[in-house]
Amino acid sequence: MQDFMDKSLDLTRRTFLKASAAGTLGLMASGNFAYAGGSDVLKVGVIGCGGRGTGAARDAVVSAEQVQITAMGDLFENRLDASIENLRDEIGNAFQVDKDHKFVGFDAYQHVIASDVDMIILATPPGFRPMHFSAAVEAGKHVFMEKPVSVDVAGAVEIVKTGKVATEKGLSVVAGTLYRRQNSFVEAVRRIHDGMIGQIVAAQEYYMTGPIWLRPRKSGMSDMEWQCRNWYYFTWLSGDHIVEQFVHNLDVLNWVLQAHPESALAMGGRIERVDPSYGHIYDHFSVEYLYLGGIPVEAKCRQINQATNRVTNRIVGTEGVAELHPRYSKLTSHSGSLLYEMTEPGNNGYVQEHADLIRAIRTGTPINEARQIAESTLTAVLGRESAYTGQLLSWQDLLDSNQDLVPKKFAFGSMPLPPVPVPGKTKLNRAPVWQDFTASAG
């Protein structure tokens, strides 16, 4: 995995962080964290107040004592207001966001970060994640960031670079890869690494489900507003569902194999979601990844109505097979003997990820998952780009592309919609949509 780190240092997206003289946030000699304003309360700011941002705020409060939500920001006022209403009901006195700490607009993230918060939750569409992560770390904030953390190569590189700055500052960074905090997964992966199913020779990954929400375009809505409100259907915002959703499975795969893939050969398309209201993303992908040592991995994801669902991870070894399912983990020998089994005992990974982050902050023992989640995100991007282009792509091909899909400026105005990718015609180094972006205020 060292090649990604070495290569990433040569790539740029925007002007990156300058070294901050702030260094680490104040750690008391006893190892207890000195919170903003000298309080024992850990103050949390939320950037991105949709369903996941609201849920993450609730999970943070539930995960530990003396945690308060004190600042919130979203691109859209109605999303912010709905989140505030829900959190007031759900977390009671832990909700401490006054009228001066509610922010709306493309610059809302800057105001949340500038508030006297100790920790930032990043839960906007992932296209914005690298920019927001950089700003939070530059300001000396600990970060929880939802998966995935970018939609392209440039964004993943920025995440890695910013993660290095976070380490230098003694900041903690946790990603929303919840399977790494489910007891059944943790115990099963430990046994796989200890050799219970022998040497790994293959794997199959599945995230095959039905479709998700769609928000119809209203009269007078600009291109940018329509795309941001329906962010899932635009690659520059979501990365396509192979990145936004399937990254969970691909993160498990990288965790088990302790590596990123060497190459991908993929196919995909859109069969059901063909209307332009669904943007330009695919509704199915099938990828063959090749890992170090020639380990082949079949990876399939799909969002289509009335089709058989399957969400699981299957790891094949020389001595047996492991199935890592969201509700259980099971390891069996090739003869059918049960080697290990554990149902998920109710340990909520969504809550545990915040508990681990807050514990790291309070004990002064930083953890940093920036590179880990950047590599898992790029694993998904590699599969997407192989399917979009129809080409066999190596990990190095992807890095060398310097792919950068996210606009350099944001305003509610015209935003061209790229065509649906066509294998054999779409190029890895295609011109990004933002080159034709003509934003206008209002």
Phi, psi and omega in degrees: 000352182298332183299324180295315180298314181297314182295321187297333182291346181265354186251151179222156170244305181229188174289119186276182185298143168271150180301132182262137179282353183293326182064210181287155171293156187301121174251125181290157184302330180285349183096356178278143184280135175270109186279167182305135179074011179077010183273156173279351180280133174271120185263133186239134173251142183244125177244111186101102192245034171282202183299317182287321177295318177297315179297319180295322177298315177298316181297322179297317181293319180292331190287339185203161177279159175057047175239131180230146171268119188238350178208143182216146178212146178209159178294327187242133184296322182293327177291319178297314182297319179295320179295316179299315180299316180295315183291325176303319180287325190271327186243002172057233185292348176287348176270112185228043180265110178272177187296337181274359182235031172243122189232143183228142175120176180296336180261010181302324182300324180296321181288322177297313181297325181285349178288167182277062179254155179264330188222142180244135170259122178256112185220028174282175168308142190296341176301332180272349191302313182301317180297316182290321179297315179301315181295320181294315181291321177302325180276001177080030181259143169288153190224132160253124179234130179293154173279158340289177185247004173194176177238000186205180182293313183301320179294318179296321178297319178297321178300315181296315180298316179293324177300323177295321177295320178300319177298316180298329181271356182075025180270153176259141181224122179235140179256158183277046177266078194295334180298332179290353180238012171269127186304320183296323177289314182302314182291321180292316180295323177300318180290324175298314179295332178280356174096016184299327178252018178080201179283133181289131182239345181190168176204156174229135181236134183224132166221078185249109185222186174275183183286172178245193184296158171220132180250110185300147178284130181264157179302135178085357181283128180291165177304314184295317179295316179302315181292320180291325178286334177246044191304333185298334189264012181229126188299324182291342179258318185252333187087002189078162188292340175295330178270311186292322186250311185291347178303332177303309182292319182292329174294319176299317180300311179297325177297312181294315184274350178056042182192166168259163181291157175271332181200169176213140171232118191224164171218161180181184180169193177229119182253315183265316184269074184259345181291143179301341177296343177267023177064225185226014182276168177275165171247001175203147177221147169223121188235137167252108175268149174238124181256169181309136182086007179079021180286117180272143179229126173267124184230120183230135173221150188199145174228084184223140181293148168054040176234157182299129179267146173205122177229104182192172178231128182236120183248125183254126177242174179292337183248353182176188184229140174245133171246120179251101185252150180307334182254353180192166171229140182217132176242127181229153175282167179292342176275356178100359179288138178283122179265325182194143177209140177209123173280155179290116192277019179093003174289110185280109180300328179298324179278319185298325180297325176284322177301317180294319180295313183293323176298317179297320179296313187286332180266354180070030178240084189300145168238150185214113183251019185297310183293320180304310182284332175296319179292321178294321177297315179294330175300318177291319178299321178300315177296318179300313184291328175295319178291315180300318185269338185078015186250148167289121184237137174269164175303319181290326175304316182296311181299319182293340182290338184054030187306131184220103188258350190265136180302158178265351177215156184226129174197159180279101180197208181290138177212105185298148178260117178297156177292162174297131181301140179238113179304139182089342179242318179293137183254147176298322181265031182298155179294130179291154183299328185293346178297335180252014184285120178241077184291146173225143183294155176108000000 
